[in-house]
Amino acid sequence: MHRRTCWLALFLLGALQAVHGFAAVLDVPTPYIPSTPGNADEMLRLAGVTPTDVVYDLGSGDGRIVIAAARDYGARGVGLDIDAALVRESTENARKAGVSERTAFRASDIFAVDLREATVVTMYLLSGLVAKLEPKLLAELRPGTRIVAHDYGFAKWQPDRKQQISKTYMLYVVPARVAGGWQIDAPLTRGRDFLLDLQQQYQQVRGGVRVQGGFLPAFEAQLDGGKISFVLVENDVSYRFEGTVSGDAMEGVVRYGYGPKLNEQAWRARRVAVGR
Ligand SMILES: C[S@@+](CC[C@H](N)C(=O)[O-])C[C@H]1O[C@@H](n2cnc3c(N)ncnc32)[C@H](O)[C@@H]1O
């Protein structure tokens, strides 16, 4: 490229990015600025897309992320965009890429579509729209659904992973709702009332067990989608709980004892009080 043309292109690119950043703060409508094919691939890679996934791109532009998910990762994909012309272009692009059967595009406002089916959500949207979407995503998406944001993430929800590869990508795993009181049935309860009290902020959990007027803190409490783990210590023995959350029930395995070969027993819990 001629040197002057090159500088002009760089200047225009910088101006466009500045406007994009400024717009993010002002909560203006999200314009059409496509991810590059490389950006799209980083998003799908960070989400760990597999052929069993259903990838929703919110504000799908010319369909490139959905098409890449189907063509390169064998997934099924759905693109939603408010701009009907872009949706027509996406449908045509999918046909040319030979992935029409595994992709669908809808001309719609994101807020008008039920997103429950998605196992992966991608979005390259300005911060104002991302903030408005947060409650919808948390209410509709199933625990374990992966959300990848390109450049603009959630304000308070900390990403489970953040990558900087030319651009910024943030991975959020939708957490199960575990806040509240849970009655645990496990070997160490020995007929005692074991009430696990959990507080939750997105995927961050903390709390402990109330038992016979005492309190056992839940150490190393972690929530990964619908998978929960924590450690209770009683009489100098660590009880390592791992389980899965399904609505108002949890069940899993607790390991305890000393040395590499731990005792292993099943445990379950049922929710007795819903927390916030
Ligand atoms: C920055 S572009 C990203 C396009 C594509 N996801 C990509 O990464 O190449 C954002 C897209 O969101 C669309 N959009 C903005 N607000 C929307 C809304 N409320 N509902 C659906 N689409 C929307 C715009 O038309 C635009 O195509």
The ligand as an ORCA input file, in Angstrom:
! r2SCAN-3c Opt
* xyz 0 1
  C     -20.287     -4.887     16.548
  S     -21.421     -5.770     15.492
  C     -20.887     -7.449     15.712
  C     -21.251     -8.354     14.570
  C     -20.804     -9.807     14.744
  N     -21.246    -10.358     16.005
  C     -19.304     -9.895     14.689
  O     -18.666    -10.008     15.766
  O     -18.768     -9.853     13.558
  C     -22.932     -5.674     16.461
  C     -24.183     -6.120     15.740
  O     -25.253     -6.083     16.689
  C     -26.443     -5.712     16.023
  N     -27.374     -5.226     17.068
  C     -27.282     -4.088     17.801
  N     -28.285     -4.015     18.696
  C     -29.031     -5.129     18.536
  C     -30.208     -5.633     19.164
  N     -30.823     -4.963     20.182
  N     -30.717     -6.801     18.758
  C     -30.122     -7.483     17.742
  N     -29.008     -7.062     17.102
  C     -28.456     -5.905     17.496
  C     -25.989     -4.685     15.025
  O     -26.920     -4.573     13.935
  C     -24.623     -5.264     14.588
  O     -24.755     -6.044     13.427
*
